[in-house]
Amino acid sequence: MAGNHSHPRIRSANIGHDNGMGIDKDTLRMLRTRLASEADEDVTAHIGLYNTNKRIKLAYGPGYGMTIRSKYGFGTSVQMTVPINE
């Protein structure tokens, strides 16, 4: 008899998008690196983004959180990934 190995369903939602100038490559790399880091650094900029991402990871695990996509000259979007409770 096979066991029931259910995996939680995941919900990804685009929680913000703008059509502004976007983020340059170096700044985007820094933001992504700091979002992926588990270290508690002294964050003085973008604190809401980091705190929200950290809380999602603490609540649901390392596979969840926020993702930033941006192309300089075209805009930026932020996506949040969390499990769906059924």
N, C-alpha and C positions, 0 to 999 in steps of 0.2 A: 504494500500500500504506500503510495507516494505521499509525502508530507505536504502540507499547504504552506508554500513559500511565497506568501503574498508580499508585494513590495508596495510601499505607500505611493499613492498617486501624487504627482507633482503639479503644482500650479505656478506658471510663470506669468507675470503681468507686467506690461510696460507701464511704469508708474509716472513717467515723465518724459517729455520729448519737447525739444525746441528746434527751431530752424535758424538759430543764431550762428555765430562764427565757429562754433565747435571748440574743441580743446586741442591744443598742439600736442604732437607726439610725446614729447618729454614729460609734460604735465600729465597726460593720460597714462603713461607708463608708471609714473609715481603714484597716481591715484589707485590704479589697479594693483600695484605691489602692496600698497598700504592696506587695501581692502582684503587682500589675500593673506596678509600677515596676521599671526596670532599674538604677536608681541604687543604689549600695552605701551605704546609710545605716547609721548606728550604731543597730542594732536591740538593744534591751535587753529587750523584752517579746515573747512569742510567737516566740522565736528558732528553735525547732524547726520551726514552720510555715514561716517565711521561708526557712530553710536548705534544707528539703526541696523547696519550690517552686523555689528558685533552681537547685538541682541538677537537677531535672527539666528545666527550661528550658535549662540548659547542655548536658545530654545529648541532648535531643530537639528543641529549638527553641522559638520563642515561641508556637507554637500549642498547646503542652502545659503542664501544670502543675496547680495546685490551685485549686478554687473553693469558696467558703464561701457557704452559704445559711442564713439564720436569720430567724426571726420572733419578735420579742420576746413572751414569754409562752408560746411553743409549742416552742422547741428550736432546735437547730443541727445541720447536717450538713456534712461536708467531703467533696468529691469530687476524685479524682485522675484525670487524663486522660493516657494514654501511648500510644505506637504499639504495635501487636501485631507481633511478629516471627514470620513464618511460615516 
